[in-house]
């Protein structure tokens, strides 16, 4: 009887696991097949090459051969052939600033006090992973988030259970302001060291240092992360980018280097007076009104970042979202917001509007006048040789990624240069030596577009096929999966 009971239990377990086992088996079959994509216009931003009548042979998730079809020359044999019909095939996009596992910003009670929470949920994560993949982003980096949630996503994504982009990630930010599901603030060096070790064990690649830290705390974080063999990135405010660069910070994020130490003369003094009110968010645009990019502090900063190859993602969309906080419908119409789970869709505009709750019409007008200067910061960094990449700072890429590309173009970069930042630039940003290019031996991450992005970046809206690690998805197929994940209520 005991033997019968054990056999019955094993059978029930296998029945429960059968759908997942089938999915893994099917993925293994697809990986073993060779697939020839032909009759394509190949765009490779890393080399600024456009190849008509191009073809790629994919096997076991990698590009194993590629070339240009010649008259009277046979194409390689393959298990399956896909005719691209003379459309445009380019590397998959890389978003280096995506909070994939974060939930919507909301207030929760902790110890009888209201605190901000960004705690997520696996169903939210799955939704945003699919919607992000459906917009052509095949690799991402989360610069902050619950390390446990990120580790779960990576395990599920790599096992083939959750469709979505490949993910590298940092953990909780080190920050004195409490954020549930978002921050930690150790009280002494031993506690810092213990938290860094905990995050490392959960697979983080970077330690994230945040705006509320002092200079000494930023220095402590950089030192202890290096001791642990991890890299550091920082979103800073009063602590200068120059100070962090001198410490050897690996990555800086956001077009908000809003330290007074980067200003000079009367501008610096006026800005310091304005910053005495810690609740006044006007500094988000006022710093740009005061800064002189030709000043000694800024020129030194550009030189240091270029010399040390400190990686920067500017998320220009974040500045624009702040500056247009009461007029976001024109920039992001509701029909484009399918990329957000309904729980996020109903709240994201309110969050950005809340940051500027006391701004007048004149404040918004003044902020919007600073957008050219924000874009100029990008161009100055680019021209100085500082390595840049494309990030969005949301929980799904979608229209925000395209908008970031358009803002980058408006800053003065060519279409090729913008697309390079979005592909091979993102791979270099994340230390991925076999991603971001159409190249033999590289991971088979690419997208197929109906229009030419070299003529208009809005061609990304004609995306209809995403191939990630050799597995092909139609955009319609991915969108169809979202409906079953739309009913979660937080």
NORPE-V85487 format. One line per field, one symbol per residue. psi: psi as a letter, one per 40 degrees, with the letter a starting at -180 (. if undefined). burial: b if it has 24 or more other C-alpha atoms within 12 Angstrom, else e. Layout:
psi=???
burial=???
This chain:
psi=ddddddddddddddddedddddddddddddddihhhhifihhhgddefhhhifiihhhhfeiheiiahhiifhiiiiidiihheffahhiiiihheghgdeiiihihihhfeihihhfhaiddddddddddddeeeheiihheiihddddddddddddeedhiiiihiiiaiihhdhhhhediigieidddddddddddddeeidihhhideiidddddddddddddefiiiihhicdhiddddddefidiiiiffgfhdeeiiadddddddddedheeheeddddddddiheeiddddddddddddefhhhhegddddddddfdefedddgideeeediiddddeeddddddddfdeiiddddddddeedddddddddddddeehhiihidfaeicbddddddddddddeeiidddddddecddddddefhefieihhheihghiihieiheedhdeedeehehhhhfehhhiddddddeddeeeehh.
burial=eeeeeeeeeeeeeeeeeeeeeeeeeebeebbeebbbbbbbbbbbbbeeebbebbbbbbbbbbbbbbbbeeeeeebeeeeeebebeebbbbbbbbbbbbbbbbbbbbeeeeeeeeeebbbbbbbbbbbbbbbbbbbbbbbbbbbbbbbbbbbbbbebbeebbbbbbbbbbbbbbbbeebbbbbbbbbeeeeebbebbbebbebbbbbbbbbbbbebebbbbbbbbbbebebbbbbbbbbbbbbbbbebbbbbbbbbbbbbbbbbeeeebeebbeeeeeeeebbbbbbbbbbbbbeeebbeebbbbbbebbbbbbbbbbbbbbbbbbbebeeebeeebbbbbbbbbbeebbebbbebbeebeeebbebbbebbbbbbbbbbbbbebebbbbbbbbbbbbbbbbbbbbbbbbbbebbbbbbbbbbbbbbbbbbebebbbbbbebbbbbbbbbbbbbbeebebbbbbbbbbbbbbbbbbeebbebbeebbeeee
